[in-house]
């Protein structure tokens, strides 16, 4: 939402310097998927947006910030997520692009990173039927990239020229385990051309690989090729030298903390203020009904209520678990501000990125109360205005971290202005609606 390459570089540098100071040498980021489908539960806030040019600019800046400071970057999720509306923790998802589209969109994101010199690529449980249709029975049964020799070796290695380390996405995900037991999946991953397995069970997988070599399915030469690539990466990272962990200086720590604040400030996006109610009075004596809706209770902004109380506001807190307990619409006038805080971020295995459940009846009641200072802040998915298009005041904040919460409060009280630009087309969900009618022959 900032569109700022220098901030992306500094974010990557912060990950490298702070990571190396505590012994971390490898980052499984950045995500270079295109957030093309607003209902994709895996990409959403993990992506730089839906604009390929923006993604290419910011991801390359972040990679440079990481690798120039000794942290291995990993672009993911090859061959490109963000187009399906399902979660690859549950099933293999589909990248349905034609090859000409793929090379210009999803493929371009990875090719630019490869040309820049990224050191690793994460291959995911995403099928690319245009390149490997499998038995061509149905696109759902085309093999996920993790077990596709045509995609990993034929496309990524040979066609795109990547020579670095290829690591799988988590191998306990349904997107690949649906295609067979581990005794079958482990050899297929290596046959496909992957070098490393994410979340491997060492004892189990070693025995499977050993047996595959003894049976002639895998060769020692194939294993050694991956070992060489892994050792080469370790050499690039100076892991063959016992240099310890470089300490993080106080100045660097303060600089990176300031970068976090600047990103939070510059990213805030005012989606709509239909009735021009900003700024809000949120200080001594103001009564606030603070209603929190969350996709995962562990991902929350409960601290925001404390920030309001520190200013002297009287806060009455509810969340999505308090179904039917909110004040009736005719009692909402007792509150000066009605604030809805929403946190919906990718959460593995839930297949959900949108608000859904009985608590939405309470959300509906708040919206249709037409309270004059009804305020909605999304700390995750930028598409929630689509779910509730008649909200009068909407702010997209993109993250639930403390710096962002503090920045939101400053925005609402008029201490700063929102300067962020939405990284996704907020009309995107409507582009999936056809005006040509349903596909029925009458």
Rosetta blueprint (number, residue, H / E / L):
1 X L
2 X L
3 X L
4 X L
5 X H
6 X H
7 X H
8 X H
9 X H
10 X H
11 X H
12 X H
13 X H
14 X H
15 X H
16 X H
17 X H
18 X H
19 X H
20 X H
21 X H
22 X L
23 X L
24 X L
25 X L
26 X E
27 X L
28 X L
29 X L
30 X L
31 X E
32 X L
33 X L
34 X L
35 X L
36 X L
37 X L
38 X L
39 X L
40 X L
41 X L
42 X L
43 X L
44 X H
45 X H
46 X H
47 X L
48 X L
49 X L
50 X L
51 X L
52 X H
53 X H
54 X H
55 X H
56 X H
57 X H
58 X H
59 X H
60 X H
61 X H
62 X H
63 X H
64 X H
65 X H
66 X H
67 X H
68 X L
69 X L
70 X L
71 X L
72 X E
73 X L
74 X E
75 X E
76 X E
77 X E
78 X E
79 X L
80 X L
81 X L
82 X L
83 X L
84 X L
85 X L
86 X L
87 X L
88 X L
89 X L
90 X L
91 X L
92 X L
93 X E
94 X E
95 X L
96 X L
97 X L
98 X L
99 X H
100 X H
101 X H
102 X H
103 X H
104 X H
105 X L
106 X H
107 X H
108 X H
109 X H
110 X H
111 X H
112 X H
113 X H
114 X H
115 X H
116 X H
117 X L
118 X L
119 X L
120 X E
121 X E
122 X E
123 X E
124 X L
125 X L
126 X E
127 X E
128 X L
129 X L
130 X L
131 X L
132 X L
133 X L
134 X L
135 X L
136 X L
137 X L
138 X L
139 X H
140 X H
141 X H
142 X L
143 X L
144 X E
145 X H
146 X H
147 X H
148 X L
149 X H
150 X H
151 X H
152 X H
153 X H
154 X H
155 X H
156 X H
157 X H
158 X H
159 X H
160 X L
161 X L
162 X L
163 X L
164 X L
165 X E
166 X E
167 X E
168 X E
169 X E
170 X E
171 X L
172 X L
173 X L
174 X H
175 X H
176 X H
177 X H
178 X L
179 X L
180 X L
181 X L
182 X H
183 X H
184 X H
185 X H
186 X H
187 X H
188 X H
189 X H
190 X H
191 X H
192 X H
193 X L
194 X L
195 X L
196 X E
197 X E
198 X E
199 X L
200 X L
201 X L
202 X H
203 X H
204 X H
205 X H
206 X H
207 X H
208 X H
209 X H
210 X H
211 X H
212 X H
213 X H
214 X H
215 X L
216 X L
217 X L
218 X L
219 X L
220 X H
221 X H
222 X H
223 X H
224 X H
225 X H
226 X H
227 X H
228 X H
229 X H
230 X H
231 X H
232 X H
233 X H
234 X H
235 X H
236 X H
237 X L
238 X L
239 X L
240 X L
241 X L
242 X L
243 X L
244 X L
245 X L
246 X L
247 X L
248 X L
249 X L
250 X H
251 X H
252 X H
253 X H
254 X H
255 X H
256 X H
257 X H
258 X H
259 X H
260 X H
261 X H
262 X H
263 X H
264 X H
265 X H
266 X H
267 X H
268 X L
269 X E
270 X E
271 X E
272 X E
273 X E
274 X L
275 X L
276 X L
277 X L
278 X L
279 X L
280 X L
281 X L
282 X L
283 X L
284 X L
285 X L
286 X L
287 X E
288 X E
289 X E
290 X E
291 X E
292 X E
293 X E
294 X E
295 X L
296 X L
297 X L
298 X L
299 X L
300 X L
301 X L
302 X L
303 X H
304 X H
305 X H
306 X H
307 X H
308 X H
309 X H
310 X H
311 X L
312 X L
313 X L
314 X E
315 X E
316 X E
317 X E
318 X E
319 X E
320 X L
321 X L
322 X L
323 X L
324 X L
325 X L
326 X L
327 X L
328 X L
329 X H
330 X H
331 X H
332 X H
333 X H
334 X H
335 X L
336 X L
337 X E
338 X E
339 X E
340 X E
341 X E
342 X E
343 X E
344 X L
345 X L
346 X L
347 X L
348 X L
349 X L
350 X L
351 X L
352 X L
353 X L
354 X L
355 X L
356 X L
357 X L
358 X L
359 X L
360 X H
361 X H
362 X H
363 X H
364 X H
365 X H
366 X H
367 X H
368 X H
369 X L
370 X L
371 X L
372 X L
373 X L
374 X E
375 X E
376 X E
377 X E
378 X E
379 X L
380 X L
381 X L
382 X L
383 X L
384 X H
385 X H
386 X H
387 X H
388 X L
389 X L
390 X L
391 X L
392 X L
393 X E
394 X E
395 X E
396 X E
397 X L
398 X L
399 X L
400 X L
401 X L
402 X H
403 X H
404 X H
405 X H
406 X H
407 X H
408 X H
409 X H
410 X H
411 X H
412 X H
413 X L
414 X L
415 X L
416 X L
417 X L
418 X L
419 X L
420 X L
421 X L
422 X L
423 X L
424 X L
425 X L
426 X L
427 X L
428 X H
429 X H
430 X H
431 X H
432 X H
433 X L
434 X L
435 X L
436 X L
437 X L
438 X L
439 X L
440 X L
441 X L
442 X L
